[in-house]
Amino acid sequence: MKKFKYKSLTMRIWTTFTIIILIIIFSISFFYLVAFRTINEKAKIEDLKVAHDTLLTANNFTQPIRFDQYKNLKGSDYFIFNNKAGIINVNKGHGFPGDAQKGPNTPFGVNDTDVKQWMSRFITTDTINDQEFKKSYNNMKFIFIISSVEYGNTGKSYLITYLPEREDNSLFYMVLGVGIIFIAIGFLTAKLVANYISKPLKELENYTIRIAHKDWKEPIKVKSEDEIGRLVNSMNMMQKELKRADEEEKMFLQSISHDLKTPVMVIMSHAEAIIDGVYVESVEKTAEIIRDEALSLEKKVKQMLYLNTLDYVLENNFENIEINLQRLLFHIINRFKVINNNIIWDLNIEEAMINGNVDKVQISIENILDNSLRYVNEKICVTLKKEGDFAVIEIYNDGPNIPEEHISHIFDNFYKDKTGNFGLGLAICKKITNFYQGELEAVNRESGVSFLIKYPFK
């Protein structure tokens, strides 16, 4: 059987209120049936015992003592039982009438004499002192106390003080009545609360639908500082970030479409020139142009694919080892020196050890060096030193400074350099260093630019 679910917030709140109220009602009822009745019964026994002791102390059983005026002793009475004379009704001013017969109109619906004879049967010894009994007669409970007394000159006598224990369910009915009232109030309260809560939630629902359809209009207004207000703030922040991501995606598509379309057009035009036999210089030269453009296109596609899968690769790559940064830097630099023999390399590389994936760390350094080679005039400086808990690699080139309005965005995925070209190398570097809790920044020098790569020690 499928679990029943309420779609209405009002019904869920009302159900919760009702369950809580019912638990309270049942708890109070249980307390009444068990604890309250036990306490009340003990109080009645104590009061009856006081009344019984009062009669024994006064030793006057002919005058009516109106202890039934007290709440706990209503309907109580006493009599003397003599072994020879039997039942002696010494106090006829109240209690069961001496000639009462069992019937619907008689007090308690029982015969007074029969009840007293029944109580007398519990006298088992000659001398009894305040012996308490709780017994039932004809489905009616009685509390009675028996004590030996001196009365007359005809055998042993006993004072029996008794109290019929009536069921008082007024509190129980009152609790049920109050519970029903609270359930009704709870329903109305739940509806008001649900309407108060659901109104901003409905607005948020519509707002979410707008965001899903990329409707970046005015953000929803915050009218409170509670949980719903904080949720609204979070959704406004989400809307802002999604809007920014959407704009960056559009810029990316524009940039990548231009950057990919250009080499494709060059390749197609030179290929058609070869087919038509109309080409500049020679077939070999045209083929070289096609090859270079193809390599450039391949590089851009590989960078895109690499960036898109980088998060997954980093999260699921457990091949982290101890890396000697000094040795890795010399290996990378020796490969880059071959590219341009006219560049002056100034190296100051200390020894430092970090933990990570050597391929990913190598890519982050190579992309920075590749970027520096693109803009360098004559000199590149590479230093490796220890600063606190980090190994700091500084790669400096003496090329032009980066405009201040762009320097904080050069590591974004969709950044274009000053030539209008699209690149992902620096974005890949940023993602790798961030994954290893490192830092990456670009700093303009008096003449040139420095890239600072910081990796924490192992």
N, C-alpha and C positions, 0 to 999 in steps of 0.2 A: 504493500500500500504506500503510495507516494505521500511524502510529508506535506501537509497542508500549509500553504504560505499565504499570508495576507499581502495584497498589493497596496492596500491603503495604509498610509502612515497613521491615520486616525485610529483605525482598528487595531493596529499593533500597539499604539500607546494605550488605548482603552483596555486592551487585553492585559497589558502589563500592569496597569493600575488595578484592574479587577483581580488579577491573581494575587497581587500584594495585599489588597484589602481582604480577600478571602483567607489568605494565610494568617493575617492578623486576627480575623474573626474566629477562625478555627483554633488558633493558639489561645485566644482569650476563653473560648468555650471549653477547651481542654483544661485550661487552668482552673476554670470555674468548677468543672465536673470533678476534678481530682483534688487540686490544692485548696480551692476556696471551700468546698464542702467539708474537706477534712479539718480545715482550720475552724470552720463554723461549728462543726460537731464537737470539737474539743472545747470551744468556748461555751457551748450549751452544757456540756458535762461539768465544766468548772462552775458555771453559775448554778446548776442544779445541786452540785455538792455544797456550795455556800449556803443555799437555801436549806438543804438537808441538815447541815451543821447548825444553822440558826435555830431550827426546830429542836434539835437535840439540846442545845444550850439553854433555850427557854424552858424546856420540859413542860410545855403547856400545849396539849394537843386538842384542846376544845375551842380555842379562839382561832378564827380564820386569819391566816397570814397571807396577805395578798401579794406574794412574790410573782404571781402570774402577770402582774402589771408590766414587768420588764419584757422587752422584746424577745429575748432568748428563752423566756420561761412561760410564754403564752400557752395556755392549755394545760399547764402543769398542775398537779394535785398530790395529796398524800393520804395515807390511811394507816391504821394499825391492824396488824394480823396477830391473832392470839391462837395458840395451839388448840385451845379448848373452845373458845367463843367464835373462832373464825375471823371473818372480816368485820372490822369496826370502823364505820365511816364517822370519824370524829370531826371532819371539816366538811359540812354539807352546804356551805355557802356558795361553792363553785365546783367546777369539775364535772364529772359524769353524774347525772341524776341517779339516785339509788335504785329507782325502778325502771331505768332506761332499758329498752329492749332493742335488739338488733333490728335495724330497719333503715330506709333511706333518709328518714327525717331525724334520726338520733345522732348525737355528736359522734363523729368518726365512723358512723355506721356499724358500731360494735356494741355489745352488751357490757355495761360497766362492771357488773359482778363477775362475769366470765373473765374479763381482762384481769381483774384483781386476783381472782383465784389462780389464774395462770401465772401471774408474777409471784404469788406465794409459793409456788412449787419450787422456786429456786432457792428457798431456805433449806440448807443442807446440814447446818450445825446449830448447836444451841446458842453459841455466841458468835455474832457477826458484827464487824466494825467497818462501816462505809464501803460495803462491797458493791462494785459497779457492774451493771449489765447492759448490753445492747442486743436486744432480741426483737424478733418479728412475730406478730400475732395476726393471723388472717391478712397477710400481705401488708401489715402496717407495722412500722418500726417504733419501738419504745426504748427510751433510756430510763433506767430506774436504779435507785440506790437503796440498799437494805442495811439496817443497823439494829442491833438488839437494844431494847428499851425496857424500863420499868413502868408497867401500866396495869393497874388493877391488881387483883390477888388471884387471878385464875391462870396459872401456868406462864410459860414464856411468851413474851410479846415482841413484836418487831415493827419498826417504823419503815414504811416503804414510800419513798418519794419518787414520782414518776413524771415523765414528760413524753407525750407523743411527738415523734419527729416528723413534721410535715415537710414536704418538698416545696421549697420556695424557688420557683423558676422565673421570677420577675426579672432578675439580672440577666438571665440567659436570653429571655425574650427582648430585653432592652438592647443587648449586644447585637442580636440579629436585626432588630429594627434600625439601630445605628449603622450597622453594616450595609443594609439595603440603601439607606440614605447616602452613605459614602460612595456606594457603587454608582448611584445616579449622579452624584456630584462629580465623581471621577470621570464619568462619560463626558459630561459637559466640559470639565477641565481639560480632558484629553483632546477634545475637539478644538478648543481654543488654542491649546499648546501646539497641536498638530498644524493648525492653520498658520500660527505664528512662525513655526519652523519651516513648513512646506513652502510658504510664499517666497522667501529668498532662494530656497532650493529649486523651485520651479524657474526662477530667473537664471540660476546657475545652469540648469538644464538647457534652457534656450541659448544661453551664452556658450555652452559647450558645443551645441549644434552649430552655432555660428563659427566657432573656431575650427570645427571639423571641416567646414566648407571654406576655410581660409578667408573668412570675413573679418578683416582686421580693423573694424570700426572702433568707436570709443570704448575703453575698458569699462567694466561694470563698476558702479560706485559702491564704496564701502560705507555701510551705515552703522556698523557696530564693531566692537573690538573683541567679541567672543570667538568661539570656535568657528562659527560661520563666517565672521569677519576675516579671520585668519585664512580660511579656505578661499574666500574671495580674493584676498591679497595674493595667495599662492597661484590662483588661476590667472590673475592679471599678469603676474611674473611669467607664467607659462606662455600666455598669449604674446607677451613681449618677446620672449626667446623664440617662439615658433615663428613670429613675424620676421625676426632678424634672420632665422635660419632659412625661411622662405625667400627672403630678399637675396641672401647669399647664394642660395641654390639657383635663383634666376640669373644672378651675376655669373655664377659658375658656368651655367649652360651657355650664356652668351660668350663668355671667354673661351670655354673649351670648344664651342662650335667654330669660333673664329680661328683658334690656334690649330685645330685639327683640319679645318677646311683648307687653310692655306697650303700646308704641305701636300694635301691630296690633290689640290688644283695644280700645283707645280709638277707633281708626278704625272698627272694625267696629261698636262700640256706637253711635257717633254716626251712622254711615251707616244702621243699622237704625232709629234714632230718626227720621231724615228720612223713611225709607220708611213708618214707622208713623204719622208726623205727631205724634210725642210727643217734643218737644225743648225745651230751655231757651232762653229769650230768642227768637232768630230763626234762620231757616234760614241766613242769612249768617254769624251767629256760630258756628253748628255747623260750617259749611263751613270757616271759618277754623281751628277746632280741628283738623279733619281735615287741612287743609293743613299746619299747624305740625307735627303728629305725623308726617305723611308726610315732611316735610323733615328732621325729626330722624332718622327711620328711614333715609332716603336717605343722610344724612351718615354714619351708623354703617356702612351697607353699603359705601359708598365707601371709608371708612377701612380696613375689613377687606380689601377687594380691593386697595387701594393697598399696604397692608403686606405682603400675600402676594406681590405682584409686585415689591416695591421692590428686593429683592436682585438680581433679574435685570435690572431697568431700570438700576440703578446700574452693574452690571458691564458692560453692553452699550451704555451711553450714552457716546459719544465727543464730545458737544457741550460740552466744557469750555472756558470762555472766561474772560477776565479780568473780574472783578466788582468794581465800586466799591461797597463795603459802605455807605459814607456815603449815597450816592445811593439805594441799595436800601432802607435803613432809613427814610429820609424818605418814600419812596414807600409803604411798608407802613404806617407810622404815620399818614399822612394818610388812608388808607382806614379805619383803625380808629378814628380820632377821631370819625367820623360816627356810629359805633354808640352812643356815650354821651357827650353833650356836657357832662355834669356831672363828668367825670373830669379831674383836673389832670395835665397831661403835663409832666414835667421832662426836658429833652433836653440831653445833652452828648456830641455825636457828632463824633469826629475823622474824618479821611480815612484809609482803609485799603483795600488792594487784595489780593484773593485769587483763586485759580483754582478753577473748579468749574462745575457746571450751575446756572444762575441760578434755574431753576424749583425745583430741589430745595433749594437754600439758602434761597430765599424761603419755602418750605413749613415748613422747620425753624424759622424765626424767627416766622412767622405762628402756628404751633401754640402756641409759648410765650406769645405775646401774647394769643392767644385764651384760654389757660388763666389768665393773669393777670387779664384782664377778668372772668372768671367769679368770682374771689374778691376783687377789689379793693374797698376801701372808698371812698377818695377820690383816691388819687394813684398814678401809675405813673411810674417813672424809667427812662429808657433812656440808657445810656452806651456809647460805642465808643472804645476806646483800644488802644494797642500795648503788649504785654508780651513782651519777648524776640522769639521767632519767631512769635508768635501775635497775631492780631487778636481782642480780647476784647470780646464784647457782654454787657452786664449789663442784665437786665430785672427791675426791682424793682416789687413791688406791696405796699401796706400792709395786705393782708388777714391772716387768721390764719396762724399758723405751722403747718408740717407736722409731725405727731407724729414723734419721732425714730425710732420703730420702723418707720415707713413711708417715711421720706425716701430710704432707699437702694433702695426698690423701686418708686418712682413711675414709673420709665422702663421697667419690665417690661411685656411685651406684654399681660398679663392682670390688670393692677393695677386695683383699685377704689378710688375716692376715698372720703372719709369719709361721703359721702351714699349710698354703695353703688352708684354708677353706674359703668358700665364705659366706658373710653376708651382709644383707641389713639394719640392725638395725640402724647403725650410719647414713646411707644415709637418712632414714626416719626422724631421729631427725633433721638433717640439713634442710630438706625441710620444716618441721613444723616451726622451729624457723625463717627461712627466710620469711615464709608467714606472720608471726606476726611482721615483721621488727626487729627481734631479731638477736642475734649473737651466734655462737657456734664454739669453738676452743679447741684443745688439746695442753697441754703444758707439756713438760718433766720437772720434778723436779729433785733435786739432787738424790732422791731415790723414784721412783714412777712416776705416771702420774696424772695430773689434767685435768678434763674436765670442761670448763667454759660455762655455759648456761646463756645468757642474754635475758631477756624479758622486753620490755618497760612498764612503769607504765600505768595504765588505762587512 
